[in-house]
Amino acid sequence: MKTDTIAAIATAMSPSGIGIVRISGPESLEVIDKIYVSRKKDKKLSQCKTHTIHYGYIYDGEEMVDEVMVLIMKGPNSYTREDTIEIDCHGGVYVMKKILETVLKYGARPAEPGEFTKRAFLNGRIDLSQAESVIDVINSKNKYALSSSLSQLKGSIKDDIVKIREKLIHEIAFIESALDDPEHYSLDDYPEQLKTIVDGVLDNINRLLGSVDNGRILKEGVSTVIVGKPNAGKSSLLNTLVGEDRAIVTDVAGTTRDVLEEQINLDGITLNIIDTAGIRETDDVVEKIGVDKAKKYLQKADLVIYVIDSSTKLDDNDFEIIEDLKDQRAIILLNKSDLETETTVDVVKKYIDKPIISISAKHKEGITEIEDTIKDMFFKGDISFNDEIFITNARHKNALADSKESLELVLRSIADGMPEDFFSIDLMNAYESLGNIIGESVEDDLVNEIFSKFCMGK
């Protein structure tokens, strides 16, 4: 690892009330002493106590650059565990660049993307799963994604993985000791004991893997497709959910010819909504392309919202859609509840067992019930992060799957009566796979790839 001093602008490069230039490394205090002048011109910041804030000016030689507040954080009690300086300056783009140029001129170098967090990881302040959660906090799209990322930042995944690895390494050590010193360590009945332990570990790993789908939804949002016959009110529903007229709404059936995509935050859940062309038999070439697209999106969606015009009777087009929804996670909305009803909840229940809600997209009635139903479908109501962990990272998922495969090989070896050294090989593979999650055994190239995706200054 490089041990020089790095610097970067840590706030957005746009005019704002305040900007922050961050410095970290062994020469941070030396650099700030060269460019900072206190108001009374009597302080060298290197001589001041850690975790103190100082008011003064940044100078490039004889030229004053800006009036600033400077925060001192001496290592190891800092984000990177190195001496760290943060310069709070005025938030103009030019002045931030000028201060950074001055810092670089007097001894620092430009930080690479994510290099501050990378140093925090390499210096042992956080593990790799916590480091990855930093960027997830920054990119969070809703309150649940933020809560999940903050839970991981506090070490929820790390704690679980460390406990599992401790169990595995204990068994590996016992097997190795017994093979080396059979007089003092007996392996009688050990396979049965090991099976119980491995079964328990697999339960934990399966629990984590079982959270992957909801974890992806928390992080990326629910892929949601609105389907229905033409003129059922799909575009009106989209406009109601979005809160503005994004889709063209007319009384002419078949107005929507192509898909329209929107992202909304529905009571803390991100919905990536696709409004599709009305599904019906048609000879119109352009409309048929839209209908075929609608059917393809329906098959891939996390959630299908099927809108029925309750003022009309079900027909063959409806029955075709209903058949396609049998194996999908779906909500059925009986729209136009403000009009005389031809299709009721009881009628639809005869053909499909899905949540059914009467709404009026035009008058914005039933929206709260839609929100509650989606939360129940995906998260069983309110989400608590006190004791529940969601796997939101594909790398973590793959490592868990690899460890599961290795542990299942252990169980197979036990069932086949294989020698104990076969157990330790697969136990060690599982141990190392889990270590990849927290950064105990990862390649430098992977570490560099992970942190290259971070924003500058973080």
C-alpha positions as CSV (number, residue, x, y, z in Angstrom):
1,M,0.0,0.0,0.0
2,K,1.1,3.6,-0.7
3,T,1.8,5.5,2.5
4,D,2.0,9.0,1.0
5,T,-0.3,11.8,1.7
6,I,-3.5,12.2,-0.4
7,A,-6.0,15.0,-0.9
8,A,-9.3,15.4,-2.6
9,I,-12.5,17.6,-2.7
10,A,-15.0,15.6,-0.6
11,T,-18.1,17.6,-1.5
12,A,-20.0,17.9,-4.8
13,M,-18.4,20.0,-7.5
14,S,-21.2,22.6,-7.7
15,P,-21.8,25.9,-6.0
16,S,-22.9,25.4,-2.4
17,G,-22.8,26.9,1.0
18,I,-19.7,24.9,2.1
19,G,-17.0,22.8,0.5
20,I,-14.7,20.3,2.1
21,V,-11.1,19.4,1.1
22,R,-9.8,16.3,2.8
23,I,-6.2,15.4,3.4
24,S,-4.9,12.1,4.8
25,G,-1.5,10.6,5.4
26,P,1.8,11.0,7.3
27,E,2.5,14.5,6.1
28,S,-1.0,15.9,6.5
29,L,0.0,18.1,9.5
30,E,3.1,19.3,7.7
31,V,1.1,20.3,4.6
32,I,-1.5,22.2,6.6
33,D,1.2,24.0,8.6
34,K,2.6,25.3,5.3
35,I,-0.7,26.8,4.0
36,Y,-2.8,27.7,7.1
37,V,-2.5,30.9,9.0
38,S,-4.6,31.4,12.1
39,R,-6.5,34.7,12.6
40,K,-4.0,35.7,15.4
41,K,-1.1,34.2,13.4
42,D,0.1,32.4,16.5
43,K,-0.8,28.7,15.9
44,K,0.8,25.8,14.1
45,L,-1.9,23.2,13.7
46,S,0.5,20.3,14.2
47,Q,0.9,21.5,17.8
48,C,-2.8,21.6,18.5
49,K,-4.9,18.9,20.1
50,T,-6.6,16.3,18.0
51,H,-10.3,16.6,17.1
52,T,-10.3,20.4,17.4
53,I,-11.5,23.0,14.9
54,H,-9.6,26.1,14.0
55,Y,-10.6,29.4,12.3
56,G,-8.2,31.1,9.9
57,Y,-7.0,31.4,6.3
58,I,-5.5,29.3,3.6
59,Y,-2.5,31.0,1.9
60,D,-0.5,30.1,-1.2
61,G,2.7,31.9,-0.4
62,E,1.7,35.5,0.1
63,E,-1.7,35.1,-1.6
64,M,-4.8,34.4,0.6
65,V,-7.0,31.8,-1.0
66,D,-10.0,31.6,1.4
67,E,-11.3,32.0,4.9
68,V,-11.7,28.6,6.4
69,M,-12.4,26.3,9.3
70,V,-9.9,23.4,9.7
71,L,-10.6,20.2,11.6
72,I,-7.7,18.2,12.9
73,M,-8.0,14.4,13.4
74,K,-4.7,12.7,14.4
75,G,-4.3,9.0,13.8
76,P,-5.3,6.4,14.7
77,N,-8.5,8.2,15.8
78,S,-9.6,9.1,12.3
79,Y,-11.6,7.7,9.4
80,T,-8.4,6.3,7.7
81,R,-6.5,5.8,11.0
82,E,-4.0,8.3,9.6
83,D,-3.4,11.9,10.4
84,T,-6.4,13.6,8.7
85,I,-7.2,17.2,8.0
86,E,-10.5,18.6,6.7
87,I,-10.6,22.1,5.4
88,D,-14.1,23.6,5.4
89,C,-14.1,26.4,2.9
90,H,-16.7,28.4,0.9
91,G,-18.5,26.1,-1.5
92,G,-17.6,27.7,-4.8
93,V,-16.2,25.4,-7.5
94,Y,-13.2,27.7,-8.2
95,V,-12.3,28.2,-4.6
96,M,-12.4,24.5,-3.8
97,K,-10.2,23.7,-6.8
98,K,-7.8,26.5,-5.7
99,I,-7.5,25.1,-2.2
100,L,-6.9,21.6,-3.5
101,E,-4.3,22.9,-5.9
102,T,-2.6,24.6,-3.0
103,V,-2.7,21.4,-0.9
104,L,-1.2,19.4,-3.7
105,K,1.5,22.1,-4.3
106,Y,2.7,21.8,-0.7
107,G,3.2,18.0,-0.5
108,A,0.0,15.9,-1.1
109,R,-1.0,14.0,-4.2
110,P,-4.5,13.6,-5.7
111,A,-6.5,10.8,-4.1
112,E,-7.8,8.0,-6.3
113,P,-11.6,7.2,-6.2
114,G,-12.4,5.6,-2.8
115,E,-8.9,5.9,-1.6
116,F,-9.8,7.3,1.8
117,T,-12.2,4.4,2.5
118,K,-9.6,2.0,1.0
119,R,-7.0,3.2,3.5
120,A,-9.6,2.7,6.3
121,F,-10.0,-0.9,5.2
122,L,-6.3,-1.6,4.7
123,N,-5.5,0.0,8.1
124,G,-8.0,-2.3,9.8
125,R,-10.6,0.3,10.9
126,I,-13.4,-1.4,8.9
127,D,-13.7,-4.7,7.1
128,L,-14.5,-5.0,3.4
129,S,-18.2,-5.5,3.8
130,Q,-18.3,-2.3,5.8
131,A,-16.3,-0.5,3.2
132,E,-18.7,-1.6,0.5
133,S,-21.6,-0.4,2.6
134,V,-20.2,3.1,2.5
135,I,-20.9,3.5,-1.2
136,D,-24.3,1.9,-0.7
137,V,-25.2,4.5,1.9
138,I,-24.3,7.2,-0.6
139,N,-26.3,5.6,-3.4
140,S,-29.3,4.7,-1.2
141,K,-32.6,5.4,-3.0
142,N,-35.0,5.0,-0.1
143,K,-35.2,4.8,3.7
144,Y,-35.1,1.0,3.7
145,A,-32.0,0.8,1.5
146,L,-30.4,3.4,3.8
147,S,-31.3,1.5,6.9
148,S,-29.9,-1.7,5.5
149,S,-26.7,0.0,4.4
150,L,-26.2,1.6,7.8
151,S,-26.8,-1.7,9.5
152,Q,-24.0,-3.2,7.3
153,L,-21.8,-0.2,8.0
154,K,-22.1,-0.9,11.7
155,G,-20.9,-4.4,11.1
156,S,-24.0,-6.6,11.0
157,I,-22.7,-8.8,8.2
158,K,-19.2,-8.8,9.6
159,D,-20.4,-10.0,13.0
160,D,-22.4,-12.9,11.4
161,I,-19.5,-14.0,9.2
162,V,-16.9,-13.8,12.0
163,K,-19.1,-16.1,14.2
164,I,-19.5,-18.7,11.4
165,R,-15.8,-18.6,10.6
166,E,-14.9,-19.1,14.3
167,K,-16.9,-22.3,14.4
168,L,-15.3,-23.6,11.2
169,I,-11.7,-22.8,12.2
170,H,-12.3,-24.5,15.6
171,E,-13.3,-27.7,13.8
172,I,-10.4,-27.5,11.3
173,A,-8.0,-27.0,14.2
174,F,-9.5,-30.0,16.1
175,I,-9.2,-32.3,13.1
176,E,-5.6,-31.3,12.4
177,S,-4.7,-31.8,16.1
178,A,-6.4,-35.2,16.2
179,L,-4.6,-36.4,13.1
180,D,-1.2,-35.2,14.4
181,D,-1.7,-36.4,18.0
182,P,-4.3,-39.2,18.1
183,E,-3.2,-40.2,21.6
184,H,-4.6,-37.0,23.1
185,Y,-7.4,-36.2,20.6
186,S,-10.0,-38.8,19.8
187,L,-12.1,-38.8,16.6
188,D,-14.5,-41.4,17.8
189,D,-18.1,-40.4,17.0
190,Y,-16.6,-37.1,15.7
191,P,-18.3,-37.3,12.2
192,E,-21.8,-37.2,13.9
193,Q,-20.7,-34.2,16.0
194,L,-19.4,-32.4,13.0
195,K,-22.6,-33.1,11.0
196,T,-24.6,-31.3,13.7
197,I,-22.2,-28.3,13.6
198,V,-22.2,-28.1,9.8
199,D,-26.0,-28.4,9.7
200,G,-26.2,-25.4,12.0
201,V,-23.7,-23.4,10.0
202,L,-25.7,-24.2,6.8
203,D,-28.9,-23.0,8.4
204,N,-27.2,-19.6,9.0
205,I,-25.8,-19.4,5.5
206,N,-29.2,-20.4,4.0
207,R,-30.8,-17.7,6.1
208,L,-28.4,-15.1,4.6
209,L,-28.9,-16.4,1.1
210,G,-32.6,-16.4,1.6
211,S,-32.5,-12.6,2.1
212,V,-30.8,-12.0,-1.3
213,D,-34.0,-11.3,-3.3
214,N,-35.3,-8.8,-0.8
215,G,-31.8,-7.3,-0.5
216,R,-31.7,-6.7,-4.2
217,I,-35.1,-5.1,-4.1
218,L,-34.1,-2.9,-1.1
219,K,-31.0,-1.7,-3.0
220,E,-32.2,-1.5,-6.6
221,G,-36.0,-1.2,-6.1
222,V,-39.0,-3.3,-7.1
223,S,-39.2,-3.9,-10.9
224,T,-42.8,-3.2,-11.4
225,V,-44.9,-3.6,-14.6
226,I,-48.4,-2.1,-15.0
227,V,-50.5,-4.2,-17.4
228,G,-54.1,-4.4,-18.5
229,K,-56.3,-3.9,-21.5
230,P,-56.3,-0.6,-23.4
231,N,-58.2,2.2,-21.6
232,A,-58.2,0.4,-18.2
233,G,-56.5,3.3,-16.6
234,K,-52.9,2.2,-16.5
235,S,-51.4,5.6,-17.5
236,S,-53.8,7.4,-15.1
237,L,-52.5,5.1,-12.3
238,L,-48.8,5.9,-13.3
239,N,-49.5,9.6,-13.2
240,T,-51.2,9.3,-9.8
241,L,-48.3,7.3,-8.4
242,V,-45.6,9.6,-9.9
243,G,-47.5,12.8,-8.8
244,E,-47.4,14.4,-12.3
245,D,-48.7,13.9,-15.8
246,R,-45.9,11.7,-17.2
247,A,-48.2,9.5,-19.4
248,I,-50.6,10.7,-22.0
249,V,-54.2,10.0,-21.0
250,T,-57.1,10.0,-23.4
251,D,-60.4,8.2,-24.0
252,V,-58.9,6.6,-27.1
253,A,-58.0,2.9,-26.5
254,G,-54.4,2.1,-27.4
255,T,-53.0,5.5,-26.7
256,T,-49.9,4.0,-25.1
257,R,-47.9,2.2,-27.8
258,D,-44.5,1.8,-26.1
259,V,-43.2,1.3,-22.6
260,L,-42.8,4.3,-20.3
261,E,-40.4,4.0,-17.3
262,E,-40.5,5.9,-14.1
263,Q,-38.9,5.5,-10.6
264,I,-41.0,6.5,-7.6
265,N,-40.6,6.3,-3.8
266,L,-43.7,4.7,-2.4
267,D,-43.7,5.0,1.4
268,G,-40.0,4.2,1.5
269,I,-40.0,1.5,-1.2
270,T,-38.5,2.3,-4.6
271,L,-40.6,1.1,-7.5
272,N,-39.1,1.0,-10.9
273,I,-42.3,1.3,-12.8
274,I,-42.9,0.4,-16.4
275,D,-46.2,1.4,-18.0
276,T,-46.9,-0.8,-21.0
277,A,-49.2,-0.8,-24.0
278,G,-52.7,-2.2,-23.4
279,I,-52.7,-6.0,-23.9
280,R,-55.3,-7.0,-26.5
281,E,-55.6,-8.8,-29.9
282,T,-54.8,-6.2,-32.6
283,D,-54.0,-5.9,-36.3
284,D,-52.1,-2.6,-35.8
285,V,-48.4,-3.5,-36.4
286,V,-47.1,-0.7,-34.1
287,E,-49.5,-1.5,-31.3
288,K,-48.7,-5.2,-31.6
289,I,-45.0,-4.5,-31.0
290,G,-46.0,-2.7,-27.8
291,V,-48.3,-5.6,-26.7
292,D,-45.4,-8.1,-27.2
293,K,-43.1,-5.9,-25.2
294,A,-45.7,-5.7,-22.4
295,K,-45.8,-9.5,-22.2
296,K,-42.1,-9.8,-22.1
297,Y,-41.8,-7.3,-19.2
298,L,-44.6,-9.0,-17.4
299,Q,-42.6,-12.3,-17.2
300,K,-39.4,-10.6,-15.8
301,A,-41.1,-8.3,-13.3
302,D,-40.7,-8.5,-9.5
303,L,-44.3,-7.2,-9.2
304,V,-47.1,-6.9,-11.8
305,I,-49.9,-4.4,-11.2
306,Y,-52.8,-5.6,-13.3
307,V,-55.4,-2.8,-13.9
308,I,-59.0,-3.9,-14.7
309,D,-61.6,-1.4,-15.8
310,S,-64.3,-2.4,-13.3
311,S,-67.0,-0.6,-15.3
312,T,-66.7,-3.3,-18.0
313,K,-67.0,-7.1,-18.0
314,L,-64.0,-9.4,-18.2
315,D,-63.3,-10.7,-21.8
316,D,-60.8,-13.0,-23.5
317,N,-58.0,-10.5,-23.2
318,D,-58.5,-10.3,-19.4
319,F,-58.5,-14.1,-19.1
320,E,-55.2,-14.3,-21.1
321,I,-53.6,-11.8,-18.8
322,I,-55.0,-13.6,-15.7
323,E,-53.4,-16.9,-17.0
324,D,-50.0,-15.2,-17.4
325,L,-50.2,-13.9,-13.8
326,K,-50.8,-17.3,-12.2
327,D,-47.1,-17.7,-11.3
328,Q,-46.3,-14.0,-10.9
329,R,-46.2,-11.8,-7.8
330,A,-49.1,-9.5,-8.6
331,I,-51.7,-7.1,-7.4
332,I,-55.0,-6.7,-9.2
333,L,-56.6,-3.2,-9.2
334,L,-60.2,-2.7,-10.0
335,N,-60.0,0.8,-11.4
336,K,-62.9,3.3,-11.9
337,S,-64.6,2.4,-8.7
338,D,-66.3,5.8,-9.0
339,L,-68.4,4.4,-11.9
340,E,-71.1,1.8,-12.0
341,T,-69.5,-1.6,-11.4
342,E,-69.6,-4.5,-13.8
343,T,-66.6,-6.5,-12.5
344,T,-66.4,-7.0,-8.7
345,V,-63.8,-8.4,-6.4
346,D,-65.9,-11.6,-6.0
347,V,-66.0,-12.1,-9.8
348,V,-62.2,-11.8,-10.2
349,K,-61.6,-14.1,-7.2
350,K,-63.2,-16.9,-9.2
351,Y,-60.3,-16.8,-11.6
352,I,-57.2,-15.9,-9.6
353,D,-56.0,-15.8,-6.0
354,K,-54.1,-12.5,-5.8
355,P,-54.6,-9.4,-3.7
356,I,-57.5,-7.3,-5.2
357,I,-58.0,-3.6,-4.5
358,S,-60.8,-1.3,-5.7
359,I,-59.3,2.1,-6.7
360,S,-60.1,5.2,-8.6
361,A,-56.9,6.4,-10.2
362,K,-58.7,9.5,-11.4
363,H,-59.7,10.5,-7.9
364,K,-56.6,9.0,-6.2
365,E,-58.6,6.6,-4.1
366,G,-57.0,3.3,-2.8
367,I,-53.4,4.4,-3.2
368,T,-52.6,3.9,0.6
369,E,-53.9,0.4,0.4
370,I,-51.7,-0.3,-2.6
371,E,-48.7,0.9,-0.6
372,D,-49.5,-1.3,2.4
373,T,-50.1,-4.3,0.2
374,I,-46.7,-4.0,-1.5
375,K,-45.0,-3.7,1.8
376,D,-46.8,-6.8,3.0
377,M,-46.0,-8.7,-0.2
378,F,-42.2,-8.0,-0.1
379,F,-41.3,-7.3,3.5
380,K,-44.2,-8.6,5.6
381,G,-45.0,-5.1,6.7
382,D,-42.6,-2.9,8.4
383,I,-38.9,-3.7,8.1
384,S,-36.7,-4.0,11.2
385,F,-33.0,-4.0,11.0
386,N,-32.3,-4.8,14.7
387,D,-31.7,-8.5,14.0
388,E,-32.4,-9.0,10.3
389,I,-29.7,-8.9,7.7
390,F,-30.3,-8.4,4.0
391,I,-27.6,-9.5,1.5
392,T,-27.5,-6.6,-1.0
393,N,-24.1,-7.3,-2.6
394,A,-23.7,-9.8,-5.5
395,R,-20.1,-10.5,-4.4
396,H,-21.3,-11.5,-0.9
397,K,-24.0,-13.7,-2.4
398,N,-21.4,-15.6,-4.6
399,A,-19.1,-16.1,-1.6
400,L,-22.0,-17.5,0.5
401,A,-23.0,-19.8,-2.3
402,D,-19.4,-21.1,-2.6
403,S,-19.2,-21.7,1.2
404,K,-22.5,-23.5,1.1
405,E,-21.3,-25.8,-1.7
406,S,-18.1,-26.6,0.3
407,L,-20.1,-27.4,3.5
408,E,-22.4,-29.7,1.5
409,L,-19.3,-31.6,0.4
410,V,-18.4,-32.0,4.0
411,L,-21.8,-33.6,4.7
412,R,-21.4,-35.8,1.7
413,S,-18.0,-37.0,2.9
414,I,-19.5,-37.7,6.3
415,A,-22.3,-39.7,4.8
416,D,-19.8,-41.7,2.6
417,G,-17.5,-42.5,5.6
418,M,-14.5,-40.6,4.2
419,P,-11.4,-40.0,6.2
420,E,-11.4,-36.9,8.5
421,D,-8.7,-35.0,6.4
422,F,-11.4,-34.8,3.6
423,F,-13.5,-32.8,6.1
424,S,-10.8,-30.3,6.8
425,I,-10.2,-29.5,3.1
426,D,-13.8,-28.6,2.4
427,L,-14.1,-26.8,5.8
428,M,-11.1,-24.7,4.9
429,N,-12.6,-23.8,1.5
430,A,-15.8,-22.7,3.2
431,Y,-13.8,-20.7,5.7
432,E,-11.8,-18.9,2.9
433,S,-14.9,-18.2,0.9
434,L,-16.5,-16.5,3.8
435,G,-13.3,-14.6,4.4
436,N,-13.7,-13.0,1.0
437,I,-16.8,-11.2,2.2
438,I,-15.0,-9.4,5.0
439,G,-11.7,-9.0,3.2
440,E,-9.6,-11.6,5.0
441,S,-8.4,-13.3,1.9
442,V,-9.0,-11.2,-1.2
443,E,-6.7,-10.4,-4.2
444,D,-5.3,-6.9,-4.5
445,D,-7.0,-6.6,-8.0
446,L,-10.4,-7.2,-6.4
447,V,-9.8,-4.6,-3.7
448,N,-8.8,-2.1,-6.4
449,E,-11.8,-2.9,-8.5
450,I,-14.2,-2.4,-5.5
451,F,-12.8,1.0,-4.5
452,S,-12.5,2.3,-8.1
453,K,-16.4,2.4,-8.1
454,F,-16.4,4.9,-5.2
455,C,-16.8,8.7,-5.7
456,M,-13.8,11.0,-5.5
457,G,-13.0,12.2,-2.0
458,K,-14.5,9.2,-0.2
